[in-house]
Amino acid sequence: LPNSGNSIADGITIEQGTVVIAALNIAGSTWNGKYYNVGDLCLEINGKLRNTTNEKLYLTFRANGYDEKGAEVSWTLERSLINGVEYIEVPADSVVDFTLHLSWAEHVKVIQISGNSSPYPFGYSSDEPTTTSP
C-alpha cells in the first residue's frame, strides 16, 4: 500500500492502509468459476481516503491481485457495478474510511491499488455528450 499521505488520485491521498486476512461479509461474486460465500477467506484492505480539495470528489478505486508473472489472480469483491472497481464519494476537505475485499487466491504476490478522481459520479458529467456504437 502507498505510504500514508501518498496521492492515489488527483486531490485524494490514502492514509493508514492495512491488509489482513479476513472472512467475507458479502457474497455473490464468482472468480474463475468459484462462488464466494459469506465467511470465505479473503484479503481485506482497509484505510482512509483524504480529500485535500474544497470540492466533493468521486473516486474510481481499483484493487487487484497479481501472481509473480503479472497475471491477474484476484479482484475486489464489493457491491459495485464492475468487478474489481468501487466508486467512493469523498466530500470536500474530509476523510472517509474504506474497506475492499480481494478474493482469496493462493498465488497473490502483489496487490495493486489505483484510483482516478472526478467531481462527477463515475468520472463524467451528465452534461457531457454520450455516444453509442451500432
DAGI-V879705 format. One record per residue. N is the residue number from 1. PHI is phi in degrees with one decimal (NA if undefined). OMEGA is omega in radians with two decimals (NA if undefined). Layout:
[[N/PHI/OMEGA] [N/PHI/OMEGA]]
//
This chain:
[[1/NA/3.08] [2/-59.8/3.06] [3/-63.9/3.14] [4/-52.9/3.13] [5/93.4/3.12] [6/-73.1/3.14] [7/-72.6/3.03] [8/-107.2/3.09] [9/-164.1/3.13] [10/-55.0/3.10] [11/83.6/-3.11] [12/-123.6/3.02] [13/-114.9/3.12] [14/-106.9/-3.11] [15/-136.2/2.99] [16/53.1/3.14] [17/-78.0/3.07] [18/-138.6/3.02] [19/-127.4/3.14] [20/-135.3/2.99] [21/-84.9/-3.06] [22/-143.9/3.06] [23/-97.0/3.12] [24/-61.1/3.04] [25/-110.8/3.05] [26/-132.9/3.14] [27/-146.7/3.04] [28/112.4/-3.14] [29/-95.9/3.12] [30/-120.4/3.11] [31/-134.9/-3.13] [32/50.1/3.07] [33/84.9/3.13] [34/-100.1/3.08] [35/-90.5/-3.13] [36/-101.9/-3.12] [37/-104.3/2.99] [38/-58.2/3.14] [39/98.7/3.07] [40/-63.1/3.14] [41/-72.1/3.09] [42/-152.1/2.95] [43/-93.3/-3.13] [44/-107.5/3.14] [45/-109.1/-3.12] [46/-121.3/3.06] [47/177.4/3.12] [48/-127.4/3.07] [49/-110.9/3.13] [50/-111.5/3.03] [51/-88.7/-3.09] [52/-94.1/-3.12] [53/-108.3/3.11] [54/-102.0/3.05] [55/-133.4/3.09] [56/-65.8/3.11] [57/-122.0/3.04] [58/-111.0/-3.10] [59/-100.8/2.96] [60/-92.6/-2.89] [61/-114.8/3.14] [62/-124.4/3.02] [63/-140.3/-3.09] [64/-130.5/3.09] [65/-107.6/-3.11] [66/-131.9/3.07] [67/-86.2/-3.06] [68/-65.8/3.11] [69/-94.5/3.13] [70/90.0/3.11] [71/-80.9/3.13] [72/-69.9/-3.13] [73/-125.7/-3.11] [74/-162.5/3.06] [75/-146.2/-3.07] [76/-67.5/3.06] [77/-107.5/-3.10] [78/-143.8/3.04] [79/-81.0/-3.09] [80/-129.5/-3.12] [81/-75.1/-3.09] [82/-127.7/3.10] [83/-58.3/3.12] [84/89.0/-3.11] [85/-128.6/3.07] [86/-128.2/3.10] [87/-106.0/-3.06] [88/-126.1/3.08] [89/-86.9/-3.14] [90/-123.6/-3.11] [91/-59.7/-3.12] [92/-55.2/3.03] [93/46.9/-3.11] [94/-142.3/3.11] [95/-125.4/3.07] [96/-124.8/3.07] [97/-82.0/3.02] [98/-137.1/3.02] [99/-138.3/3.07] [100/-124.0/3.10] [101/-118.5/3.04] [102/-105.9/3.09] [103/-57.5/-3.08] [104/-72.3/3.06] [105/-139.5/-3.02] [106/-64.1/-3.08] [107/-98.4/3.12] [108/-66.0/3.09] [109/-116.7/-3.09] [110/-136.2/3.00] [111/-112.7/3.13] [112/-108.5/3.11] [113/-117.5/3.11] [114/-143.4/3.14] [115/-156.5/3.00] [116/-130.5/-3.14] [117/-114.7/3.14] [118/-155.1/3.04] [119/-75.4/-3.11] [120/-114.8/3.08] [121/-55.3/3.12] [122/59.3/3.01] [123/85.8/3.12] [124/-143.6/3.13] [125/-88.5/3.09] [126/-68.3/3.11] [127/-84.3/-3.12] [128/-73.6/3.11] [129/-67.5/3.08] [130/-116.6/3.11] [131/-127.2/3.07] [132/-127.6/3.10] [133/-102.2/3.12] [134/-66.4/NA]]
//
